[in-house]
Amino acid sequence: MGKIYIGSDHGGFEFKQRLTGLLKRQGYEMVDMGPLTYDKEDDYPDYAEKVCREILAWGGKGILICRSGHGMAITANKFPGIYASVCWNEESAAKGKKDDNINVLCLPGDLITVEDAQRTVISWLNTPFENIERRNRRMDKVRSIERRNFRQV
C-alpha cells in the first residue's frame, strides 16, 4: 500500500490525530507531517507543502485536513504530479480516484465526522484508477498542461 503522509492546520489538528490513530490501528502506515502540537496561528500551506514534497520525493499518498479542505487542495495542486481534491464521502473519494487518479485526499474537518472521514479514506485507498484509454488520455492532457504552466520544483 505504501506510506500515507498526513498533515493539517490548527483547524484539522484534533481531527488528524484521531484519524491517524484509527488508520494505524487498521494497519496503514501513517506518517504525520505535522503539526505535532496545536498552534492556533499555524497556516495550512506549510503542511500541504510538507506532505506534497514527501510524496514527490518518496512516493505514496497524502491526506490533508483543514476546516473546508479547499485551502489544502488549492495549495497541493500547485505541485506538478500532485492531484488533490476535496472529498466528503465514500462515493466522492472513489470517483476521484477511479476517474482522476487523485493522490492527495483533502478532507473538510468541519463538515464531516472522523468516522465518515475514515470510510472516505478507505474508499479512496481501495479504489483503483480506471486504467482505460479515455482516463489515460485525460491524465496525459493534465500532465501536458502541467509541463506548459509549472516550473519544475
N, C-alpha and C positions, 0 to 999 in steps of 0.2 A: 504494500500500500504506500509506503514512503512516509516521510515526515510531513506533519501538518504544522505550519507556523501560524501562530495566533497572536493577535495584538488588538489593543483597544485604546481609547482615550478614557478620561475620567468618567464619561457618560456610560461607558460599557465595561468599566473595571470589574464591578461585582459580578456582572453577567459573565464576563470572560472567565473569572475564577471558577464559578460554578460549572460552566460548560466544559472547561478544560478538565476538571475533576471527573465529570460524568463520562467524557470520551476516553480519558485514560483508563478508567475502570472497565471500559469495554474493549481495551486492548489497542487503542490508537496511539501512535507515537506523536505526542503533542510537544511542541517547542514554544514556550512562552517568550515572546519578543518584547513584552512589556505593555504597560508599566508594571513593575513588580510591587510598587506601593501606590496607594491612592494619592493623586495630586490634582486638586480641582482646577489648577491652572495649566495643565498639560494640553497639547494640541494634537489632534488626530493625524495630521500629515506626518509627524515624526514617526509614529508607529506603523502607518501604512508603508512608509518608505523602508523601514527596517524589515518588515515582512517581505515586501517585494524584492528587495535586494538579496535576501536569503534564497528565495525561490529561484531567482535568476542565476545565482551563484551555484546552488546545490541541487536544484530540482525540488520536487514536492509541490504541495498545495498550500493555500493560505486561507485563513479566516480572519476577517476584520470586523470589529464591532464598535459602533458609536450609537448615538441616540436614534438617528434615522437610517444609518447605513450609507447615505448618499455621499457625505463628505469623504468617507473611506473609499468608496467606489470611484469617485472623481479623481482622487489622488492616485490610487492604484493604477488606474487606466492611463496615467502619464508615463508608464514604463513600457517600452516595447516588449512584447511577449507576455505581458500580463493582461488577462481578460477577466475583469471583475464585474460583478453585478450584484445588486441588492436582491435578496430572496427572502421570502417571509413564510413559506410553507413547503411541503414536500414536492408539490407539483411545480412550483416556480423554480425550485432548485434542480429538479430532474430535467425540465425543459431547458434551463440554462446550460446544463452540462451536455445533454443529448444534442441540442441544436447548435450551440455556440461554444462548446468546449471551455466554459469558464474554469479558470484555475485559482481564482480568488473569490470566495463567497463572502459577501458583506451582509451583515445581519443588523436589523433595526432593533436595538435593545429596548427601546421604549414601546415598541409596537407588537412584540411577540413575547411569549414566555420562554424561559430556559428550556422547558420540556419540548415546546414547539420547535425551538432552535435545534435541539438535539435531533429531532426527527428530520428537520430540514437538512442538517449536515449529513446525516446518514444517507438520506435520499441522494444528495449530491455526490457523496463518495461512492455509492453503489451503482450509480447510473453511468454507463459508458457513453463516450462521444459516439454518435452515429456516423461511422466512417463510411459514408456513401458519397457519390460524385457531387451532388449539389451542396452538401455540407462542406466538403473539402474545397470546392470551387469558391464558396463564400469566404472560408477562412483564408484561402490564398489571396483573395481580394483585400481582406482586412490586413494581412501582412504586407501587401503591396502599399497600401495606404500608410502603414507604419513606416516603411522604408522611405517614402516620399516626405513624410511630415515630422519624423522624430530624428533627432541627433542621437547617435549611439552613446549610451552611458558607460 
